[in-house]
Amino acid sequence: MKAISWSSGKRILKLGYYRYVSEVAKFNKHAKEWWSPTGPVAPLLRFNPARIAVIRAAIETYISSSKELQQLPLQGISILDVGCGGGILCEPLGRLGASVLGIDEAQDAIETARKHVSLDPFLGTSVKYRLCSLSDLVSEQLQFDCVTCLEVIEHVENPQLFLDTLKQTVRPQGLLIISTINRTFFSWLSAIFMAENILGWIPKGTHQWQKLVRPEEITWCLSNDMKLLSSVGFAFHPFDNTIRLTRNLGVNYLMVWKKCSGNQSIGEPVKSYAVHEDNKECPKREH
């Protein structure tokens, strides 16, 4: 993959699709199996309880609300799920009381999500889906209390530009929650070599190691106007087939960011840096 770097300091609002065409086709291919416990997306279903627990805790900790008026934990919270797929994250968050919008560029995945959510009358008004790109929401100037982007950034064409646009959908003092796979030897060994080629848990070619993004690279892209609140890793325990939280960010990890108040614009980059430039320390932006 060609290294990705800044080529201009201009703020871009209307962007094309972020995902490679092949990536969209890949997820469309398995769209009907998003909710299958034995299908190609089953590993994400196993991650769901741990991911939702972290997201719920972050929202309850860092976003103020009138809890005495709440009947559900996330009632009154607006959430955008970017790259929602079949809706496996949107529905649980909706059941916790949040108002959730899921967006994706894969049409078949959105159709699956809409069909599945229609099976639960309780979610009829709280969970909605749109077939659109992230830039469509930016052009509409939509912002949310919390934006989630889970296992998406490793599939986009330009991670740096994607992150700059992603944070524009977060309201001031709102949260941005990102999870992905680290670019380490252990991530290649476990998430690609073992999971794809040996165990067959996910289809071969789902991930490309050189497109994975390190935590420090995300930090460099976001730290100008967002504050990192917490980071956590996920570890698979084969004995009971569960996902547990860990301090080790070497493979799967999640980061919780808070948008600084009164700074909604995207500043010019300090220097050019390639997000996928290996064997170099990730520089920090100067403030």
C-alpha positions in Angstrom: 0.0 0.0 0.0 1.3 3.4 -0.8 2.2 5.6 2.1 -0.4 8.1 3.1 0.6 11.6 4.0 -0.7 15.2 4.0 -0.5 16.9 0.7 -2.3 20.1 1.6 -3.3 22.1 4.6 -6.7 22.9 3.2 -9.8 21.8 5.1 -11.8 19.4 3.0 -15.5 19.1 3.6 -16.9 17.1 0.7 -14.9 13.9 0.4 -15.4 10.9 -1.7 -16.0 7.4 -0.3 -13.2 6.4 2.1 -13.3 2.6 1.7 -11.7 0.9 -1.2 -14.2 -0.4 -3.7 -12.9 -3.9 -2.9 -13.5 -3.4 0.8 -17.1 -2.4 0.2 -17.6 -5.4 -2.0 -16.1 -7.6 0.6 -18.5 -6.6 3.3 -21.5 -6.7 0.9 -20.6 -10.3 0.1 -21.2 -11.4 3.7 -24.0 -8.9 4.5 -26.6 -11.6 5.2 -24.4 -13.3 7.8 -23.8 -10.3 10.1 -26.0 -11.8 12.8 -24.9 -15.4 12.4 -23.1 -16.8 15.4 -21.1 -19.2 13.1 -20.7 -16.8 10.1 -17.6 -14.8 9.0 -18.6 -11.9 11.3 -19.0 -14.1 14.3 -15.7 -12.8 16.0 -17.2 -9.3 16.1 -20.3 -10.7 17.9 -17.9 -12.2 20.5 -16.3 -8.8 21.0 -19.7 -7.1 21.5 -20.2 -7.6 25.2 -16.8 -6.2 26.1 -17.0 -3.3 23.6 -20.4 -2.3 24.8 -19.4 -2.4 28.4 -16.5 0.0 27.7 -18.7 2.3 25.6 -21.4 2.4 28.2 -18.9 3.1 31.0 -17.3 5.9 29.0 -20.6 7.6 28.2 -21.8 7.4 31.8 -18.5 8.7 33.1 -17.7 11.5 30.8 -21.0 12.8 29.4 -23.2 14.6 31.9 -26.9 13.9 31.9 -29.9 14.1 34.2 -29.8 10.6 35.6 -32.7 11.1 37.9 -34.9 11.5 34.8 -33.5 8.5 33.0 -35.4 5.2 32.7 -32.5 3.7 30.7 -28.7 4.1 31.2 -28.0 5.9 27.9 -31.4 7.7 27.5 -31.0 11.2 25.9 -27.6 10.4 24.4 -27.2 10.6 20.6 -24.7 8.1 19.0 -23.3 7.9 15.5 -21.9 4.5 14.6 -19.6 4.8 11.5 -19.3 1.7 9.5 -22.2 0.0 11.2 -22.4 -3.0 9.0 -25.4 -5.1 10.0 -26.1 -3.1 13.1 -24.6 -5.4 15.7 -23.4 -2.4 17.8 -26.3 -0.1 17.1 -29.0 -2.4 18.4 -27.5 -3.0 21.9 -26.8 0.7 22.3 -30.4 1.4 21.3 -31.7 -1.0 24.0 -29.7 0.9 26.5 -31.7 4.0 25.6 -29.5 5.9 23.2 -30.7 7.4 20.0 -28.5 5.7 17.4 -27.7 6.5 13.7 -25.7 3.8 11.9 -24.1 4.7 8.6 -22.2 2.5 6.1 -21.2 2.6 2.4 -22.1 -1.1 1.9 -25.7 -1.2 0.6 -26.3 -4.9 1.4 -25.1 -4.4 5.0 -27.5 -1.5 5.5 -30.4 -3.5 4.1 -29.5 -6.3 6.5 -29.4 -3.9 9.4 -32.7 -2.4 8.6 -34.4 -5.8 8.2 -33.0 -7.0 11.5 -33.9 -3.9 13.6 -37.5 -4.1 12.2 -37.8 -7.4 14.2 -37.7 -5.5 17.5 -40.6 -2.9 17.8 -38.8 -1.3 20.8 -36.0 -0.1 18.5 -38.3 1.3 15.9 -37.7 4.9 16.9 -34.3 4.8 18.5 -32.1 3.1 15.9 -31.9 4.4 12.3 -29.6 3.5 9.4 -28.4 5.5 6.4 -26.5 4.4 3.3 -24.0 7.3 3.0 -20.4 8.3 3.6 -19.1 10.2 6.6 -18.6 13.3 4.5 -22.3 13.5 3.8 -22.9 14.0 7.5 -20.2 16.6 7.7 -21.7 18.6 4.8 -25.0 18.5 6.7 -23.2 19.8 9.8 -24.5 16.9 12.0 -22.9 16.3 15.4 -23.5 13.7 18.0 -22.8 13.2 21.7 -20.8 10.1 21.0 -19.3 8.8 17.7 -18.2 5.1 17.5 -15.9 3.8 14.8 -15.1 0.1 15.5 -13.0 -2.0 13.3 -13.3 0.4 10.4 -10.2 2.5 10.1 -8.1 -0.4 8.9 -10.3 -0.7 5.9 -10.3 3.0 4.7 -8.2 4.4 1.9 -6.9 7.4 3.8 -6.9 7.0 7.6 -5.5 10.4 8.3 -8.1 12.3 6.3 -10.8 9.9 7.6 -9.9 10.8 11.2 -9.9 14.5 10.5 -13.4 14.2 9.1 -14.6 11.8 11.8 -14.0 14.2 14.6 -16.1 16.9 12.9 -19.1 14.8 13.7 -18.5 14.9 17.4 -20.1 17.8 19.4 -17.9 19.9 21.7 -17.2 17.9 24.9 -18.5 14.8 23.1 -16.8 11.4 22.8 -15.1 9.7 19.9 -14.5 6.0 20.5 -12.3 4.1 18.0 -11.3 0.4 18.0 -9.0 -1.4 15.6 -6.1 -3.7 15.3 -2.5 -2.6 16.1 0.2 -3.0 13.6 2.6 -5.3 15.4 4.1 -8.8 14.9 1.7 -10.2 17.4 -1.3 -8.8 15.6 -0.1 -10.3 12.3 0.4 -13.7 14.1 -2.9 -13.8 15.9 -5.4 -11.7 13.8 -4.1 -12.6 10.3 -2.0 -15.7 10.2 -3.9 -17.7 12.9 -7.5 -16.2 12.6 -7.6 -16.1 8.8 -5.2 -18.8 7.6 -5.1 -21.5 10.3 -8.3 -21.3 12.3 -10.5 -19.9 9.6 -12.4 -17.7 12.0 -12.7 -14.9 9.4 -12.3 -15.0 5.6 -8.8 -14.8 4.2 -7.9 -11.3 3.1 -10.1 -9.6 5.6 -7.1 -7.6 7.0 -3.9 -6.4 5.4 -1.1 -5.9 8.0 0.3 -2.8 6.3 -3.1 -1.1 6.6 -3.4 -1.6 10.3 -3.0 1.6 12.5 -1.0 2.0 15.6 -2.4 3.9 18.7 0.3 6.5 18.5 -0.7 7.3 14.9 -4.3 7.9 15.9 -3.0 10.1 18.7 -0.9 12.2 16.3 -4.0 12.7 14.1 -6.4 13.6 16.9 -4.4 15.3 19.7 -4.7 18.9 18.4 -8.3 19.3 19.5 -9.2 16.1 21.3 -8.1 14.6 24.6 -7.3 11.0 25.1 -9.3 9.7 28.1 -8.5 6.0 28.1 -7.2 3.1 26.1 -7.9 -0.6 26.6 -6.9 -3.8 24.9 -8.9 -6.9 24.2 -7.7 -10.5 24.6 -9.3 -13.7 23.5 -9.5 -16.5 26.0 -9.8 -19.8 24.2 -10.8 -21.8 27.2 -14.2 -20.2 27.6 -14.3 -18.5 24.2 -14.7 -15.0 25.6 -13.1 -11.6 25.1 -11.7 -9.9 28.1 -10.2 -6.5 28.8 -6.4 -6.1 29.1 -3.8 -3.3 29.4 -2.0 -4.8 26.4 -2.7 -2.8 23.2 -0.6 -5.1 21.1 -3.4 -6.6 19.0 -7.0 -5.4 19.4 -7.4 -2.1 21.2 -10.0 0.7 21.9 -9.4 4.4 22.5 -11.8 6.9 24.1 -11.3 10.6 23.1 -13.1 13.8 24.2 -13.5 16.7 21.9 -12.2 20.0 23.3 -14.8 22.7 23.8 -14.9 25.7 21.5 -12.5 24.2 19.0 -14.6 22.7 16.2 -12.3 23.6 13.3 -9.5 21.4 11.9 -6.1 23.0 12.1 -3.4 22.7 9.5 -1.0 19.8 10.1 2.3 20.6 11.7 4.3 18.4 9.4 3.7 15.7 6.8 3.5 12.2 8.3 2.5 9.0 6.7 0.1 7.0 8.8 1.3 3.7 7.5 5.0 4.6 7.5 6.7 1.7 9.2 9.9 1.6 11.3 9.5 5.2 12.5 8.4 6.7 15.7 5.1 8.5 15.4 5.7 12.2 16.0 3.4 14.2 18.3 1.8 17.4 17.2 3.1 20.5 18.8 0.6 22.6 20.5 
